[in-house]
Structure formats: structure tokens, C-alpha cells
Amino acid sequence: MKKSDYFILTAAFLSFVFSVYLWFNNQQQEGLYVGIWVPSILAAGGYFKLISKQ
């Protein structure tokens, strides 16, 4: 794994943790919104990883 892979995984994990934090602090709508960032971050990371191989 490269340094950029760790960056993408860290960003997705922090987004997940922030989403859970919001959910359990009675901000469910905001928690759901932040929660949908996780797959978007991972998908963008996978896309850029594929582009860099070409």
C-alpha cells in the first residue's frame, strides 16, 4: 500500500467516526449526510488509483 492509500482510508474512517458521533448526539440528519461520504471517498480513491496506473 502506498501513502495515498492510507490517506484515502484515513479520510473514509474519519468520516465514518464523525457520522457515528453526530448520530449519537441527536443530529441524525447530519449523521446520515456525513455517512454517505464514506463510499464516495472510497470510490474516488479507487478511481484515482486506477487512473494513476495508466
PDB file of N, CA, C and O in Angstrom, chain B, residues numbered from 101:
ATOM      1  N   MET B 101       0.829  -1.180   0.000  1.00  0.00           N
ATOM      2  CA  MET B 101       0.000   0.000   0.000  1.00  0.00           C
ATOM      3  C   MET B 101       0.879   1.251   0.000  1.00  0.00           C
ATOM      4  O   MET B 101       1.911   1.333   0.666  1.00  0.00           O
ATOM      5  N   LYS B 102       0.407   2.216  -0.787  1.00  0.00           N
ATOM      6  CA  LYS B 102       1.145   3.461  -0.884  1.00  0.00           C
ATOM      7  C   LYS B 102       0.603   4.481   0.125  1.00  0.00           C
ATOM      8  O   LYS B 102      -0.429   4.272   0.763  1.00  0.00           O
ATOM      9  N   LYS B 103       1.323   5.567   0.241  1.00  0.00           N
ATOM     10  CA  LYS B 103       0.942   6.628   1.170  1.00  0.00           C
ATOM     11  C   LYS B 103      -0.448   7.181   0.832  1.00  0.00           C
ATOM     12  O   LYS B 103      -1.220   7.507   1.734  1.00  0.00           O
ATOM     13  N   SER B 104      -0.762   7.284  -0.438  1.00  0.00           N
ATOM     14  CA  SER B 104      -2.061   7.809  -0.841  1.00  0.00           C
ATOM     15  C   SER B 104      -3.202   6.875  -0.427  1.00  0.00           C
ATOM     16  O   SER B 104      -4.302   7.337  -0.124  1.00  0.00           O
ATOM     17  N   ASP B 105      -2.944   5.567  -0.413  1.00  0.00           N
ATOM     18  CA  ASP B 105      -3.964   4.611   0.028  1.00  0.00           C
ATOM     19  C   ASP B 105      -4.302   4.817   1.501  1.00  0.00           C
ATOM     20  O   ASP B 105      -5.468   4.758   1.894  1.00  0.00           O
ATOM     21  N   TYR B 106      -3.288   5.058   2.301  1.00  0.00           N
ATOM     22  CA  TYR B 106      -3.517   5.316   3.724  1.00  0.00           C
ATOM     23  C   TYR B 106      -4.294   6.611   3.924  1.00  0.00           C
ATOM     24  O   TYR B 106      -5.126   6.708   4.826  1.00  0.00           O
ATOM     25  N   PHE B 107      -4.024   7.599   3.090  1.00  0.00           N
ATOM     26  CA  PHE B 107      -4.740   8.865   3.185  1.00  0.00           C
ATOM     27  C   PHE B 107      -6.229   8.667   2.891  1.00  0.00           C
ATOM     28  O   PHE B 107      -7.075   9.187   3.618  1.00  0.00           O
ATOM     29  N   ILE B 108      -6.551   7.929   1.844  1.00  0.00           N
ATOM     30  CA  ILE B 108      -7.945   7.669   1.473  1.00  0.00           C
ATOM     31  C   ILE B 108      -8.649   6.881   2.569  1.00  0.00           C
ATOM     32  O   ILE B 108      -9.769   7.219   2.952  1.00  0.00           O
ATOM     33  N   LEU B 109      -8.006   5.838   3.074  1.00  0.00           N
ATOM     34  CA  LEU B 109      -8.618   5.032   4.131  1.00  0.00           C
ATOM     35  C   LEU B 109      -8.807   5.837   5.410  1.00  0.00           C
ATOM     36  O   LEU B 109      -9.812   5.673   6.102  1.00  0.00           O
ATOM     37  N   THR B 110      -7.870   6.687   5.725  1.00  0.00           N
ATOM     38  CA  THR B 110      -7.995   7.528   6.917  1.00  0.00           C
ATOM     39  C   THR B 110      -9.145   8.520   6.761  1.00  0.00           C
ATOM     40  O   THR B 110      -9.911   8.735   7.700  1.00  0.00           O
ATOM     41  N   ALA B 111      -9.266   9.115   5.595  1.00  0.00           N
ATOM     42  CA  ALA B 111     -10.360  10.059   5.357  1.00  0.00           C
ATOM     43  C   ALA B 111     -11.714   9.361   5.462  1.00  0.00           C
ATOM     44  O   ALA B 111     -12.648   9.918   6.038  1.00  0.00           O
ATOM     45  N   ALA B 112     -11.833   8.158   4.918  1.00  0.00           N
ATOM     46  CA  ALA B 112     -13.088   7.413   4.998  1.00  0.00           C
ATOM     47  C   ALA B 112     -13.393   7.024   6.443  1.00  0.00           C
ATOM     48  O   ALA B 112     -14.540   7.115   6.882  1.00  0.00           O
ATOM     49  N   PHE B 113     -12.382   6.596   7.175  1.00  0.00           N
ATOM     50  CA  PHE B 113     -12.587   6.198   8.559  1.00  0.00           C
ATOM     51  C   PHE B 113     -12.999   7.392   9.422  1.00  0.00           C
ATOM     52  O   PHE B 113     -13.900   7.274  10.253  1.00  0.00           O
ATOM     53  N   LEU B 114     -12.346   8.536   9.230  1.00  0.00           N
ATOM     54  CA  LEU B 114     -12.712   9.725   9.991  1.00  0.00           C
ATOM     55  C   LEU B 114     -14.132  10.185   9.663  1.00  0.00           C
ATOM     56  O   LEU B 114     -14.858  10.649  10.542  1.00  0.00           O
ATOM     57  N   SER B 115     -14.517  10.058   8.418  1.00  0.00           N
ATOM     58  CA  SER B 115     -15.878  10.390   8.030  1.00  0.00           C
ATOM     59  C   SER B 115     -16.873   9.471   8.729  1.00  0.00           C
ATOM     60  O   SER B 115     -17.915   9.927   9.199  1.00  0.00           O
ATOM     61  N   PHE B 116     -16.560   8.194   8.798  1.00  0.00           N
ATOM     62  CA  PHE B 116     -17.429   7.239   9.481  1.00  0.00           C
ATOM     63  C   PHE B 116     -17.544   7.563  10.969  1.00  0.00           C
ATOM     64  O   PHE B 116     -18.642   7.558  11.524  1.00  0.00           O
ATOM     65  N   VAL B 117     -16.422   7.841  11.606  1.00  0.00           N
ATOM     66  CA  VAL B 117     -16.424   8.160  13.033  1.00  0.00           C
ATOM     67  C   VAL B 117     -17.221   9.435  13.292  1.00  0.00           C
ATOM     68  O   VAL B 117     -17.992   9.497  14.250  1.00  0.00           O
ATOM     69  N   PHE B 118     -17.046  10.439  12.460  1.00  0.00           N
ATOM     70  CA  PHE B 118     -17.784  11.686  12.619  1.00  0.00           C
ATOM     71  C   PHE B 118     -19.278  11.453  12.426  1.00  0.00           C
ATOM     72  O   PHE B 118     -20.094  12.049  13.127  1.00  0.00           O
ATOM     73  N   SER B 119     -19.639  10.595  11.485  1.00  0.00           N
ATOM     74  CA  SER B 119     -21.039  10.265  11.251  1.00  0.00           C
ATOM     75  C   SER B 119     -21.659   9.601  12.482  1.00  0.00           C
ATOM     76  O   SER B 119     -22.767   9.950  12.889  1.00  0.00           O
ATOM     77  N   VAL B 120     -20.950   8.656  13.062  1.00  0.00           N
ATOM     78  CA  VAL B 120     -21.449   7.975  14.268  1.00  0.00           C
ATOM     79  C   VAL B 120     -21.571   8.969  15.421  1.00  0.00           C
ATOM     80  O   VAL B 120     -22.539   8.926  16.181  1.00  0.00           O
ATOM     81  N   TYR B 121     -20.600   9.855  15.550  1.00  0.00           N
ATOM     82  CA  TYR B 121     -20.641  10.886  16.593  1.00  0.00           C
ATOM     83  C   TYR B 121     -21.889  11.748  16.444  1.00  0.00           C
ATOM     84  O   TYR B 121     -22.599  11.992  17.420  1.00  0.00           O
ATOM     85  N   LEU B 122     -22.155  12.205  15.230  1.00  0.00           N
ATOM     86  CA  LEU B 122     -23.327  13.040  15.006  1.00  0.00           C
ATOM     87  C   LEU B 122     -24.610  12.281  15.296  1.00  0.00           C
ATOM     88  O   LEU B 122     -25.532  12.825  15.903  1.00  0.00           O
ATOM     89  N   TRP B 123     -24.674  11.027  14.866  1.00  0.00           N
ATOM     90  CA  TRP B 123     -25.879  10.220  15.055  1.00  0.00           C
ATOM     91  C   TRP B 123     -26.223  10.092  16.541  1.00  0.00           C
ATOM     92  O   TRP B 123     -27.383  10.241  16.925  1.00  0.00           O
ATOM     93  N   PHE B 124     -25.231   9.820  17.364  1.00  0.00           N
ATOM     94  CA  PHE B 124     -25.485   9.602  18.782  1.00  0.00           C
ATOM     95  C   PHE B 124     -25.549  10.897  19.594  1.00  0.00           C
ATOM     96  O   PHE B 124     -25.760  10.854  20.806  1.00  0.00           O
ATOM     97  N   ASN B 125     -25.371  12.028  18.949  1.00  0.00           N
ATOM     98  CA  ASN B 125     -25.555  13.321  19.602  1.00  0.00           C
ATOM     99  C   ASN B 125     -26.809  14.017  19.082  1.00  0.00           C
ATOM    100  O   ASN B 125     -26.859  15.244  18.984  1.00  0.00           O
ATOM    101  N   ASN B 126     -27.818  13.218  18.752  1.00  0.00           N
ATOM    102  CA  ASN B 126     -29.136  13.702  18.326  1.00  0.00           C
ATOM    103  C   ASN B 126     -29.090  14.613  17.116  1.00  0.00           C
ATOM    104  O   ASN B 126     -29.842  15.584  17.034  1.00  0.00           O
ATOM    105  N   GLN B 127     -28.214  14.305  16.184  1.00  0.00           N
ATOM    106  CA  GLN B 127     -28.167  15.013  14.906  1.00  0.00           C
ATOM    107  C   GLN B 127     -28.197  13.964  13.799  1.00  0.00           C
ATOM    108  O   GLN B 127     -27.256  13.831  13.017  1.00  0.00           O
ATOM    109  N   GLN B 128     -29.307  13.222  13.754  1.00  0.00           N
ATOM    110  CA  GLN B 128     -29.398  12.086  12.835  1.00  0.00           C
ATOM    111  C   GLN B 128     -29.302  12.498  11.367  1.00  0.00           C
ATOM    112  O   GLN B 128     -28.645  11.820  10.578  1.00  0.00           O
ATOM    113  N   GLN B 129     -29.946  13.596  10.998  1.00  0.00           N
ATOM    114  CA  GLN B 129     -29.895  14.022   9.598  1.00  0.00           C
ATOM    115  C   GLN B 129     -28.469  14.342   9.159  1.00  0.00           C
ATOM    116  O   GLN B 129     -28.045  13.959   8.069  1.00  0.00           O
ATOM    117  N   GLU B 130     -27.747  15.036  10.001  1.00  0.00           N
ATOM    118  CA  GLU B 130     -26.360  15.372   9.685  1.00  0.00           C
ATOM    119  C   GLU B 130     -25.490  14.115   9.665  1.00  0.00           C
ATOM    120  O   GLU B 130     -24.591  13.981   8.835  1.00  0.00           O
ATOM    121  N   GLY B 131     -25.770  13.200  10.590  1.00  0.00           N
ATOM    122  CA  GLY B 131     -25.026  11.946  10.630  1.00  0.00           C
ATOM    123  C   GLY B 131     -25.221  11.114   9.373  1.00  0.00           C
ATOM    124  O   GLY B 131     -24.275  10.510   8.867  1.00  0.00           O
ATOM    125  N   LEU B 132     -26.446  11.085   8.871  1.00  0.00           N
ATOM    126  CA  LEU B 132     -26.702  10.363   7.621  1.00  0.00           C
ATOM    127  C   LEU B 132     -25.986  11.021   6.446  1.00  0.00           C
ATOM    128  O   LEU B 132     -25.428  10.342   5.583  1.00  0.00           O
ATOM    129  N   TYR B 133     -26.009  12.340   6.425  1.00  0.00           N
ATOM    130  CA  TYR B 133     -25.352  13.066   5.346  1.00  0.00           C
ATOM    131  C   TYR B 133     -23.845  12.788   5.327  1.00  0.00           C
ATOM    132  O   TYR B 133     -23.270  12.513   4.274  1.00  0.00           O
ATOM    133  N   VAL B 134     -23.224  12.862   6.490  1.00  0.00           N
ATOM    134  CA  VAL B 134     -21.791  12.603   6.562  1.00  0.00           C
ATOM    135  C   VAL B 134     -21.508  11.130   6.296  1.00  0.00           C
ATOM    136  O   VAL B 134     -20.460  10.792   5.745  1.00  0.00           O
ATOM    137  N   GLY B 135     -22.425  10.256   6.678  1.00  0.00           N
ATOM    138  CA  GLY B 135     -22.234   8.825   6.454  1.00  0.00           C
ATOM    139  C   GLY B 135     -22.164   8.441   4.988  1.00  0.00           C
ATOM    140  O   GLY B 135     -21.489   7.476   4.629  1.00  0.00           O
ATOM    141  N   ILE B 136     -22.854   9.187   4.137  1.00  0.00           N
ATOM    142  CA  ILE B 136     -22.788   8.849   2.713  1.00  0.00           C
ATOM    143  C   ILE B 136     -21.500   9.326   2.059  1.00  0.00           C
ATOM    144  O   ILE B 136     -21.259   9.042   0.886  1.00  0.00           O
ATOM    145  N   TRP B 137     -20.671  10.049   2.806  1.00  0.00           N
ATOM    146  CA  TRP B 137     -19.360  10.436   2.285  1.00  0.00           C
ATOM    147  C   TRP B 137     -18.425   9.237   2.194  1.00  0.00           C
ATOM    148  O   TRP B 137     -17.549   9.197   1.330  1.00  0.00           O
ATOM    149  N   VAL B 138     -18.606   8.259   3.079  1.00  0.00           N
ATOM    150  CA  VAL B 138     -17.656   7.137   3.152  1.00  0.00           C
ATOM    151  C   VAL B 138     -17.537   6.403   1.815  1.00  0.00           C
ATOM    152  O   VAL B 138     -16.424   6.274   1.305  1.00  0.00           O
ATOM    153  N   PRO B 139     -18.632   5.917   1.224  1.00  0.00           N
ATOM    154  CA  PRO B 139     -18.463   5.240  -0.063  1.00  0.00           C
ATOM    155  C   PRO B 139     -17.984   6.165  -1.175  1.00  0.00           C
ATOM    156  O   PRO B 139     -17.297   5.728  -2.099  1.00  0.00           O
ATOM    157  N   SER B 140     -18.347   7.444  -1.085  1.00  0.00           N
ATOM    158  CA  SER B 140     -17.881   8.399  -2.094  1.00  0.00           C
ATOM    159  C   SER B 140     -16.373   8.591  -2.018  1.00  0.00           C
ATOM    160  O   SER B 140     -15.699   8.654  -3.047  1.00  0.00           O
ATOM    161  N   ILE B 141     -15.847   8.683  -0.812  1.00  0.00           N
ATOM    162  CA  ILE B 141     -14.400   8.838  -0.632  1.00  0.00           C
ATOM    163  C   ILE B 141     -13.678   7.598  -1.138  1.00  0.00           C
ATOM    164  O   ILE B 141     -12.666   7.706  -1.832  1.00  0.00           O
ATOM    165  N   LEU B 142     -14.192   6.424  -0.795  1.00  0.00           N
ATOM    166  CA  LEU B 142     -13.550   5.178  -1.233  1.00  0.00           C
ATOM    167  C   LEU B 142     -13.619   5.015  -2.754  1.00  0.00           C
ATOM    168  O   LEU B 142     -12.660   4.563  -3.380  1.00  0.00           O
ATOM    169  N   ALA B 143     -14.753   5.384  -3.339  1.00  0.00           N
ATOM    170  CA  ALA B 143     -14.893   5.289  -4.794  1.00  0.00           C
ATOM    171  C   ALA B 143     -13.945   6.257  -5.498  1.00  0.00           C
ATOM    172  O   ALA B 143     -13.317   5.898  -6.494  1.00  0.00           O
ATOM    173  N   ALA B 144     -13.842   7.469  -4.988  1.00  0.00           N
ATOM    174  CA  ALA B 144     -12.924   8.442  -5.588  1.00  0.00           C
ATOM    175  C   ALA B 144     -11.485   7.952  -5.464  1.00  0.00           C
ATOM    176  O   ALA B 144     -10.692   8.106  -6.392  1.00  0.00           O
ATOM    177  N   GLY B 145     -11.151   7.367  -4.324  1.00  0.00           N
ATOM    178  CA  GLY B 145      -9.803   6.821  -4.146  1.00  0.00           C
ATOM    179  C   GLY B 145      -9.507   5.699  -5.121  1.00  0.00           C
ATOM    180  O   GLY B 145      -8.417   5.632  -5.688  1.00  0.00           O
ATOM    181  N   GLY B 146     -10.480   4.814  -5.317  1.00  0.00           N
ATOM    182  CA  GLY B 146     -10.299   3.734  -6.285  1.00  0.00           C
ATOM    183  C   GLY B 146     -10.170   4.250  -7.704  1.00  0.00           C
ATOM    184  O   GLY B 146      -9.368   3.739  -8.485  1.00  0.00           O
ATOM    185  N   TYR B 147     -10.950   5.255  -8.038  1.00  0.00           N
ATOM    186  CA  TYR B 147     -10.881   5.861  -9.367  1.00  0.00           C
ATOM    187  C   TYR B 147      -9.503   6.465  -9.630  1.00  0.00           C
ATOM    188  O   TYR B 147      -8.900   6.220 -10.674  1.00  0.00           O
ATOM    189  N   PHE B 148      -9.009   7.257  -8.676  1.00  0.00           N
ATOM    190  CA  PHE B 148      -7.707   7.878  -8.867  1.00  0.00           C
ATOM    191  C   PHE B 148      -6.576   6.859  -8.873  1.00  0.00           C
ATOM    192  O   PHE B 148      -5.551   7.063  -9.523  1.00  0.00           O
ATOM    193  N   LYS B 149      -6.763   5.773  -8.153  1.00  0.00           N
ATOM    194  CA  LYS B 149      -5.762   4.709  -8.163  1.00  0.00           C
ATOM    195  C   LYS B 149      -5.693   4.038  -9.544  1.00  0.00           C
ATOM    196  O   LYS B 149      -4.613   3.722 -10.043  1.00  0.00           O
ATOM    197  N   LEU B 150      -6.872   3.831 -10.147  1.00  0.00           N
ATOM    198  CA  LEU B 150      -6.904   3.240 -11.487  1.00  0.00           C
ATOM    199  C   LEU B 150      -6.301   4.177 -12.531  1.00  0.00           C
ATOM    200  O   LEU B 150      -5.594   3.732 -13.435  1.00  0.00           O
ATOM    201  N   ILE B 151      -6.580   5.460 -12.405  1.00  0.00           N
ATOM    202  CA  ILE B 151      -6.040   6.431 -13.356  1.00  0.00           C
ATOM    203  C   ILE B 151      -4.516   6.490 -13.260  1.00  0.00           C
ATOM    204  O   ILE B 151      -3.830   6.608 -14.276  1.00  0.00           O
ATOM    205  N   SER B 152      -3.997   6.409 -12.058  1.00  0.00           N
ATOM    206  CA  SER B 152      -2.543   6.551 -11.893  1.00  0.00           C
ATOM    207  C   SER B 152      -1.785   5.348 -12.437  1.00  0.00           C
ATOM    208  O   SER B 152      -0.582   5.445 -12.679  1.00  0.00           O
ATOM    209  N   LYS B 153      -2.454   4.221 -12.635  1.00  0.00           N
ATOM    210  CA  LYS B 153      -1.783   3.026 -13.183  1.00  0.00           C
ATOM    211  C   LYS B 153      -1.611   3.092 -14.690  1.00  0.00           C
ATOM    212  O   LYS B 153      -0.791   2.364 -15.250  1.00  0.00           O
ATOM    213  N   GLN B 154      -2.370   3.954 -15.358  1.00  0.00           N
ATOM    214  CA  GLN B 154      -2.303   4.014 -16.819  1.00  0.00           C
ATOM    215  C   GLN B 154      -1.167   4.852 -17.303  1.00  0.00           C
ATOM    216  O   GLN B 154      -0.979   5.000 -18.510  1.00  0.00           O
TER     217      GLN B 154
END
